[in-house]
Amino acid sequence: MDNKTQTGSGLFRTFRQLFSLRCTTKTNMLIYAIRQIPLIKHLLPGDLYAAEGFKVMAYILVLIWEVIMTFLVKFLAFGGAVMLPLIPLTEIANEKNALLLQMILFYTLFGGIIRTNFFMSDNKAEVAIKLLRMDARDYTLATFFYFLLRLAVGYLPLTLIFGLVVHVPWWICLLLPFAFAGTKLVFARLEIAMNETVGITFSDKKATWFTLPALVIMLGCVYLLPMFKLVLPMYVSAGILLAMIPLGVLCIKPLLRYRGYKDVTVRLIEVTQSVVEQNKNMQKNAMRKQISKDAAKATSNRSGFEYLNELFIKRHKSILWSATVKITIAALVVAALCIILVIRVPSFSDNINEWIMRGLPVLPFVLYGINRGTSFTQALFMNCDHSLLTYPFFKKPKSILALFRIRLREIMKINSVPAAVLGIGLAVLLAITGGTDNPINYAVVLLSPIALSMFFSVHYLMLYYLLQPYTAGSEMKNGLYGFITGATYAVCYFMMRLQLPTLAFGITCIAFCVIYSVVACVLVYKFAYKTFKLRAG
């Protein structure tokens, strides 16, 4: 009884320490990100980290964000992987409730193999176990049980709402999240058994030989079986899922008694560190090889910064232009296939014409995916600015602005090629699928992708100059930069769901891109000489 009490108190104490560490880390990251904003960083006191009132407010914001993410991530996962595919699949297999539970069943079972979240070997585990000297057993169990709590709480409203919509009994909907947690417990117990018998875990690189096939089989069972009208009866799927609850409870005791946590976690952390270091070296070596291939051909007759830029572009031609060439070829192939499809199957014409006339809001996400802004700025820093920023002449406002204009011209060239192909392809498709009464639509369809490519070119280069996210060791460390790039992705993603007339969306899009580009250039002109510098760490 005393041992159980000590075990429970130890886990609870570790959980409180981990939760406090998690919130404190995110709070400091939030304060750091706020202090990176050029316009307000000088208005904030230098001892902001020690200001209790502000720290409490940031702590509350982090807790609110933690709650929001608990439900938001589950909603996106459940909605995207289960509910969206359920709609077309029910046209083949009519029983919505049985199909829903079967999809959940396969996702749950195979998800237990692919991602148990039991033995963790990330940076947080390294800090907690190696640096803070936390007990490996208490850390693993506290982290795992917190994961199970968020799993059950996050999925509970989703299984109730979506399950009741397709007429799954309410008591099954209520118990499903606990079945998810029970499945994770079962596979955590199997992971311990596998480690004891063959010496590997699901987190091991050596275990990918069965996790990858499991992923393929899972997707096949989820999506292919309904296409062949192979659907288990609702209560069979429900019975298997609900059986995981008592099985999971039975697995708790072996998890608490296992004594090999320290050996496993330390080994996994060392393996992870080794793999990360190998990947970094491979990336650097690959980049050096690509540069060395083009270095002998790198000559220029220009002078000043134009000379420097032309050498950089020629030395990095394979890095900067190879992906653009491939994307352009892919865009040409897709456009050609669409044109052939419309000519051979005229019934598709109306659908494609209607999509072009109302579906252009998908363009920001497409252009976001194919723009080369991040790779361009990364190559700039790693193989040019990393060294040049150590020289005083390079930090002068006139030098920074002169090179910014040159680089903006180059990245716009790189991004505009596939954008132009995309715009021409859409204009041609619009013409051969029935056209439009307003000729301005052709210009809008043609210019919108080019304007968006200009936006992303300016956007990423501006962020590079105003926030300079790379450290002297070429690591990206800037919370505000990460937040803005993440927000950019989120906005582009949610715009795909809009249905707007081409003329209204196109003109608004072009106007916004032009105005944003002007404002961005002004901000660089005003602040870049202060913000564009090497980071210590």
C-alpha positions in Angstrom: 0.0 0.0 0.0 2.9 2.3 0.9 4.6 1.6 -2.4 1.5 2.3 -4.4 1.1 5.6 -2.5 4.7 6.6 -3.2 4.3 5.6 -6.8 1.1 7.7 -7.2 2.7 10.7 -5.4 5.9 10.4 -7.5 3.9 10.4 -10.8 1.7 13.3 -9.7 4.8 15.3 -8.6 6.5 14.6 -11.9 3.3 15.5 -13.8 3.1 18.8 -12.0 6.8 19.5 -12.7 6.4 18.7 -16.4 3.2 20.7 -16.8 4.8 23.7 -15.1 7.9 23.3 -17.3 5.8 23.0 -20.4 3.8 26.1 -19.6 6.9 28.1 -18.5 8.7 27.2 -21.7 5.8 28.3 -23.9 5.4 31.4 -21.8 9.0 32.4 -22.3 8.7 31.6 -26.0 5.6 33.9 -26.2 7.5 36.7 -24.4 10.5 36.2 -26.7 8.3 36.3 -29.8 6.7 39.5 -28.7 10.1 41.1 -28.0 11.1 40.2 -31.6 8.4 42.4 -33.1 10.4 45.4 -34.6 7.8 48.0 -34.0 7.2 47.3 -30.3 10.3 45.7 -28.9 11.8 49.0 -27.8 8.6 49.9 -26.0 8.9 46.8 -23.7 11.1 46.8 -20.6 14.3 44.7 -20.7 13.3 42.8 -17.6 10.0 41.7 -19.1 10.8 38.1 -18.1 10.8 39.1 -14.5 7.6 41.1 -14.6 5.1 39.0 -12.6 1.9 40.6 -14.0 2.9 40.1 -17.6 4.2 36.6 -16.9 0.9 35.6 -15.3 -1.0 37.0 -18.3 1.2 35.1 -20.7 0.8 31.9 -18.6 -3.0 32.2 -18.8 -2.8 32.7 -22.6 -0.6 29.5 -22.8 -3.1 27.5 -20.8 -6.0 28.7 -23.0 -3.9 27.8 -26.1 -3.2 24.4 -24.6 -7.0 23.8 -24.2 -7.8 25.1 -27.7 -5.1 22.9 -29.3 -6.4 19.8 -27.4 -9.7 20.1 -29.3 -8.6 21.8 -32.5 -6.0 19.1 -33.4 -8.4 16.3 -32.7 -11.1 18.1 -34.8 -8.8 18.5 -37.8 -7.6 14.9 -37.5 -11.1 13.4 -37.0 -12.8 15.6 -39.6 -10.1 15.2 -42.3 -9.3 11.5 -41.9 -12.8 10.2 -41.0 -15.7 12.5 -41.6 -14.7 13.9 -45.0 -14.0 10.5 -46.6 -17.2 9.2 -45.0 -19.4 11.3 -47.3 -18.4 9.8 -50.7 -17.8 6.3 -49.2 -21.4 6.1 -47.9 -22.6 6.4 -51.5 -21.0 2.9 -52.0 -21.7 1.4 -48.6 -25.0 2.7 -47.3 -24.7 2.0 -43.6 -23.2 5.2 -42.3 -23.0 4.2 -38.6 -21.3 0.8 -39.4 -18.9 2.4 -41.8 -18.0 5.2 -39.3 -17.2 2.6 -36.6 -15.2 0.4 -39.0 -13.1 3.4 -40.1 -12.5 4.4 -36.4 -11.7 0.7 -35.6 -8.9 0.4 -38.2 -7.5 3.9 -37.4 -7.4 3.0 -33.7 -5.8 -0.4 -34.0 -3.2 0.5 -36.6 -2.7 3.9 -34.9 -1.6 2.0 -31.8 1.2 0.4 -33.8 2.3 3.5 -35.7 2.2 6.0 -32.9 1.9 4.8 -29.3 3.4 8.0 -27.7 4.8 5.8 -24.9 8.6 5.8 -25.1 9.6 9.3 -26.1 13.0 10.4 -27.3 12.5 14.0 -28.3 14.2 17.2 -27.0 11.8 17.4 -24.1 12.7 13.9 -22.9 16.4 14.8 -23.2 16.0 18.0 -21.1 13.9 16.3 -18.4 15.8 13.1 -18.0 19.4 14.1 -18.8 19.5 17.7 -17.7 16.9 18.0 -15.0 17.6 14.4 -13.7 14.0 13.4 -13.6 13.2 9.7 -13.0 12.8 8.1 -16.4 9.9 5.9 -15.2 8.0 8.8 -13.7 8.7 11.0 -16.7 7.5 8.3 -19.2 4.4 7.4 -17.3 3.4 11.0 -16.5 3.9 12.1 -20.1 1.9 9.0 -21.4 -1.0 9.4 -19.0 -1.2 13.1 -19.8 -1.3 12.2 -23.5 -4.2 9.7 -22.8 -6.1 12.3 -20.8 -5.9 14.8 -23.7 -6.8 12.1 -26.1 -10.0 11.1 -24.3 -11.0 14.7 -23.5 -10.3 16.0 -27.0 -12.2 13.2 -28.8 -15.2 13.0 -26.5 -17.3 15.9 -28.0 -16.3 14.8 -31.5 -17.5 11.2 -31.1 -20.7 12.3 -29.5 -21.5 14.9 -32.1 -20.5 13.1 -35.3 -21.6 9.7 -33.9 -25.1 10.8 -33.1 -25.4 12.5 -36.5 -25.0 9.0 -38.2 -27.1 7.3 -35.6 -24.5 5.5 -33.5 -26.0 4.8 -30.0 -25.1 7.5 -27.5 -23.5 5.1 -25.0 -21.1 3.9 -27.7 -20.2 7.4 -28.7 -19.6 8.2 -25.0 -17.2 5.2 -24.5 -15.2 5.5 -27.8 -12.6 8.0 -26.4 -11.9 5.6 -23.6 -11.5 2.8 -26.1 -8.9 5.0 -27.9 -7.0 5.4 -24.6 -7.4 1.7 -23.8 -5.9 0.8 -27.2 -2.9 3.0 -26.5 -2.4 1.2 -23.2 -2.6 -2.2 -24.8 0.0 -1.3 -27.4 2.2 0.3 -24.8 2.2 -3.0 -22.9 3.1 -4.8 -26.2 5.9 -2.3 -26.7 7.4 -3.2 -23.4 7.0 -6.9 -24.2 8.7 -6.4 -27.6 11.5 -4.6 -25.9 12.0 -7.4 -23.4 12.0 -10.1 -26.0 13.7 -8.7 -29.1 15.2 -5.4 -27.8 13.4 -2.9 -30.0 10.5 -0.5 -29.5 8.0 1.2 -31.8 10.1 4.4 -31.4 13.2 2.6 -32.7 14.5 3.2 -36.3 14.8 -0.6 -36.5 11.0 -0.9 -36.1 10.1 1.0 -39.3 10.1 -2.3 -41.2 6.7 -3.0 -39.7 5.3 0.5 -39.0 5.4 1.5 -42.6 3.6 -1.6 -43.9 1.1 -1.1 -41.1 0.4 2.4 -42.3 -0.2 1.1 -45.9 -2.5 -1.7 -44.6 -4.4 0.7 -42.4 -5.2 3.1 -45.2 -6.2 0.2 -47.4 -8.6 -1.2 -44.8 -10.0 2.3 -44.1 -10.7 3.4 -47.6 -10.5 0.3 -49.9 -12.7 -2.1 -48.1 -15.8 0.1 -48.2 -15.3 0.5 -52.0 -15.8 -3.3 -52.2 -18.8 -3.0 -49.9 -16.9 -4.9 -47.2 -18.3 -3.3 -44.0 -18.4 -5.0 -40.6 -21.8 -4.8 -38.7 -21.9 -1.8 -36.4 -21.9 -3.9 -33.1 -18.9 -6.0 -34.3 -16.7 -2.9 -34.7 -18.1 -1.4 -31.5 -17.5 -4.6 -29.6 -13.9 -4.8 -30.6 -13.3 -1.1 -29.8 -15.1 -1.3 -26.4 -13.1 -4.5 -25.5 -10.0 -2.3 -25.5 -11.3 -0.5 -22.3 -11.0 -3.5 -19.9 -7.9 -4.7 -21.7 -6.3 -1.3 -21.3 -7.1 -1.3 -17.6 -5.4 -4.7 -17.2 -2.3 -3.3 -18.8 -1.8 -0.4 -16.3 -0.3 -2.6 -13.6 2.5 -4.1 -15.9 3.3 -0.6 -17.0 3.7 0.6 -13.5 5.9 -2.4 -12.5 8.3 -2.3 -15.5 11.8 -1.4 -14.4 13.6 -0.8 -17.7 12.4 2.7 -18.4 15.8 4.4 -17.8 17.7 2.0 -20.1 15.2 2.3 -23.0 14.8 6.1 -22.8 18.5 6.9 -22.6 19.2 4.5 -25.5 16.4 6.1 -27.6 17.7 9.7 -26.8 21.2 8.8 -27.8 19.9 7.2 -31.1 17.8 10.2 -31.8 20.7 12.6 -31.2 22.9 10.5 -33.5 20.2 10.5 -36.3 19.7 14.2 -36.0 23.4 14.9 -36.3 23.7 12.5 -39.3 20.8 14.3 -41.0 22.4 17.7 -40.5 25.7 16.5 -41.8 24.1 14.8 -44.8 22.1 18.0 -45.6 25.3 20.1 -45.4 27.3 17.7 -47.5 24.6 17.4 -50.1 24.4 21.2 -50.3 28.2 21.5 -50.6 28.2 18.9 -53.4 25.5 20.8 -55.3 27.5 24.0 -54.9 30.8 22.5 -55.9 29.3 21.2 -59.2 28.4 24.7 -60.2 31.4 26.5 -58.6 33.7 26.0 -61.6 31.2 27.7 -63.9 30.6 30.6 -61.6 32.0 33.7 -63.4 30.7 37.2 -63.8 31.5 40.4 -65.7 29.5 42.6 -63.3 30.7 44.6 -60.4 29.7 45.4 -56.8 26.6 43.7 -55.3 25.5 42.6 -58.8 28.7 40.6 -59.1 28.2 39.0 -55.7 24.6 38.2 -56.5 25.4 36.7 -59.9 28.1 34.5 -58.4 25.7 33.3 -55.7 22.9 32.5 -58.2 25.3 30.6 -60.5 26.9 28.7 -57.6 23.5 27.7 -56.2 21.8 27.1 -59.5 21.0 23.5 -58.8 19.6 24.3 -55.4 17.5 27.3 -56.4 16.3 26.4 -59.9 16.1 22.6 -60.0 12.9 22.5 -57.9 11.4 25.3 -59.9 12.1 23.5 -63.2 10.5 20.3 -61.9 7.4 22.2 -60.6 7.1 24.0 -63.9 7.3 20.7 -65.8 4.7 19.2 -63.5 2.4 22.2 -64.0 2.8 21.9 -67.8 1.9 18.2 -67.7 -1.1 18.8 -65.5 -2.3 21.6 -67.7 -1.8 19.4 -70.8 -3.7 16.5 -69.2 -6.6 18.8 -68.3 -6.8 20.2 -71.8 -6.8 16.7 -73.3 -9.4 15.5 -70.8 -11.7 18.4 -71.7 -11.3 17.8 -75.4 -11.8 14.0 -75.1 -14.6 14.2 -72.5 -16.7 17.3 -73.2 -18.9 16.6 -70.1 -16.1 17.8 -67.9 -16.1 21.2 -69.5 -18.9 22.7 -67.5 -17.4 21.5 -64.2 -14.0 22.9 -64.9 -15.4 26.2 -66.2 -17.5 26.6 -63.1 -14.5 25.8 -60.9 -12.3 28.4 -62.6 -15.1 30.9 -62.3 -15.6 30.3 -58.6 -12.7 28.2 -57.2 -9.7 30.6 -57.5 -9.3 30.9 -53.7 -7.4 27.6 -53.9 -4.6 29.5 -55.7 -3.0 31.0 -52.5 -2.5 27.5 -51.1 -1.1 26.1 -54.3 1.4 29.1 -54.7 2.3 28.7 -51.0 3.3 25.1 -51.7 5.4 25.8 -54.7 7.1 29.1 -53.7 10.9 28.8 -53.1 11.1 31.6 -50.5 12.3 29.5 -47.5 14.9 27.5 -49.5 16.1 30.8 -51.1 16.6 32.6 -47.8 18.1 29.5 -46.2 20.7 29.2 -48.9 21.4 32.9 -48.7 22.2 32.7 -45.0 24.1 29.4 -44.9 26.3 30.1 -47.9 26.6 33.9 -48.1 25.2 36.1 -45.3 26.5 33.8 -42.6 30.0 35.1 -43.4 29.2 38.5 -44.8 27.3 39.6 -41.7 30.6 39.5 -39.8 31.9 42.4 -41.9 30.9 46.0 -41.0 30.4 47.2 -44.6 27.7 44.6 -45.1 25.6 45.9 -42.3 25.4 49.5 -43.6 21.8 50.5 -44.6 22.8 51.4 -48.2 24.4 47.9 -48.6 21.5 46.0 -47.1 18.9 47.9 -49.3 20.9 47.5 -52.5 21.3 43.8 -52.0 17.6 43.4 -50.9 16.5 44.9 -54.3 18.7 42.6 -56.2 17.7 39.5 -54.3 14.0 40.4 -54.6 14.4 40.5 -58.3 16.0 37.0 -58.3 13.5 35.3 -56.1 10.6 36.8 -58.1 12.2 35.3 -61.3 12.4 31.9 -59.6 8.8 32.0 -58.3 7.2 33.6 -61.3 8.0 30.9 -63.9 5.7 28.1 -62.5 3.1 30.8 -61.6 3.0 32.1 -65.2 2.6 28.5 -66.5 -0.3 28.0 -64.0 -1.9 31.3 -65.0 -1.6 30.5 -68.8 -3.0 27.0 -68.2 -6.0 28.3 -66.3 -6.7 31.0 -69.0 -6.5 28.4 -71.8 -8.8 26.0 -69.9 -11.3 28.8 -69.3 -11.3 29.6 -73.0 -11.8 26.0 -74.3 -14.5 25.1 -71.7 -17.0 27.8 -72.7 -15.2 31.0 -71.9 -16.7 33.9 -70.1 -18.9 36.9 -70.9 -16.4 39.3 -69.3 -13.0 39.4 -71.0 -11.4 40.8 -67.9 -11.8 37.4 -66.3 -9.0 36.1 -68.6 -6.6 38.8 -67.4 -7.6 38.1 -63.8 -7.0 34.3 -64.1 -3.7 34.9 -65.8 -2.4 37.6 -63.4 -3.6 36.2 -60.1 -1.0 33.4 -59.8 1.8 35.9 -60.9 0.7 38.4 -58.3 0.6 35.7 -55.6 4.1 34.6 -56.6 5.2 38.2 -56.1 3.5 38.3 -52.7 5.3 35.2 -51.4 8.6 36.4 -52.8 8.4 39.7 -51.0 6.8 38.1 -47.9 9.6 35.6 -47.2 12.5 37.9 -48.1 11.0 40.6 -45.9 10.7 38.2 -43.0 14.3 37.2 -43.5 15.5 40.8 -43.4 13.3 42.0 -40.5 13.4 38.9 -38.3 16.6 37.0 -39.5 15.6 33.7 -37.9 19.0 31.8 -38.3 21.6 31.6 -35.6 25.4 31.5 -36.1 25.1 27.7 -36.2 22.5 27.9 -39.0 19.7 26.8 -36.8 16.3 28.5 -37.1 15.3 30.1 -33.8 12.7 32.8 -33.9 9.3 32.3 -32.4 7.7 35.2 -34.2 9.1 34.0 -37.6 7.6 30.6 -36.9 4.3 32.1 -35.9 4.0 34.3 -39.0 5.0 31.5 -41.4 2.5 29.1 -39.6 -0.2 31.8 -39.8 0.5 32.2 -43.5 0.0 28.5 -44.1 -3.3 28.6 -42.0 -4.7 31.5 -43.9 -3.9 29.9 -47.3 -5.4 26.6 -46.2 -8.7 28.1 -45.0 -9.0 30.2 -48.1 -9.4 27.0 -50.1 -12.8 26.6 -48.6 -14.1 29.9 -50.0 -16.2 30.1 -53.1 -16.0 33.5 -54.7 -16.5 34.9 -58.2 -13.2 35.0 -60.1 -13.5 38.7 -60.9 -14.0 39.8 -57.3 -11.4 37.5 -55.8 -8.8 38.1 -58.6 -9.0 41.9 -58.4 -8.9 41.8 -54.6 -6.0 39.4 -54.7 -3.9 41.4 -57.2 -4.6 44.7 -55.3 -3.6 43.1 -52.0 -0.4 41.6 -53.3 0.7 44.9 -54.9 -0.1 46.9 -51.7 1.5 44.3 -49.4 4.7 44.3 -51.6 5.0 48.1 -51.4 4.4 48.1 -47.6 6.9 45.3 -47.1 9.6 47.1 -49.1 9.0 50.2 -47.0 9.4 48.2 -43.8 12.6 46.7 -45.0 13.8 50.2 -46.0 13.0 51.6 -42.5 14.1 48.8 -40.2 16.3 46.2 -42.0 19.6 47.9 -41.1 18.7 47.4 -37.4 17.3 43.9 -37.6 19.4 42.1 -40.2 22.2 40.7 -38.1 23.7 37.5 -36.8 22.0 35.8 -33.8 24.1 34.5 -31.0 21.7 31.5 -30.3 
